[in-house]
Amino acid sequence: MQKISLEALGRQQMKLAATAAGRHTADTVYGGHEKVLRQTVIGMIAGARLAEHENPGEATVLILRGRVRLLAAGVSWEGARGDLLIVPDNRHSLEALEDSAVLLTVAKLS
């Protein structure tokens, strides 16, 4: 068994994002390309954006800190600490409205 502090990882990724070229960083904490389930903590500085991309499978975004906006097909949803956003099954992007950390969970489609 392994225990991971999402709070600590979120703080760490936000700190790293402050000096990263794209103003965002990520660390996969469980799973990966060889697994069906993948969980990744993403740190984003206010104004940073994950460019529009395809959804690799069923996905959710749990906001650990800050506020973010998920955009897809001309519709947007905002989330703050403790909110869970269900990622729609189409192209989407994610934008940090303030310094933020999120947990992205993806279950890849086979």
C-alpha positions, 0 to 999 in steps of 0.5 A: 500500500502507498499513501500520497498527500495530494495537498503536498503534491499540489503545492509542489506542482504549483511551485514548479509551475511558477518557473515552468515555460508553459506555467504548468507542470504535471506529475502522474501519481498513479497508473500511466500509459500501460494502465487503464487508470491514470491520475495526475496532479497538475499545477497551473499558474493563473492565466496558464492554459492546457491547449485544446486536446482530445479526451483519451477516455473517461475523465474527471478533474478534482480541484485541489486548490484555486479555480479553473475553467474547463472549456468544450464545444463553446461551453465552459464550467468553472470549478473551485477547491473541492469541485469535481468537473466531469470532462466531456467526451470531446475536444476541451481545454483547461484554464487556471483562473488563479494559481491552481492544482488539480487531480486529473483522473483518466480511464482510457478507452480500449 
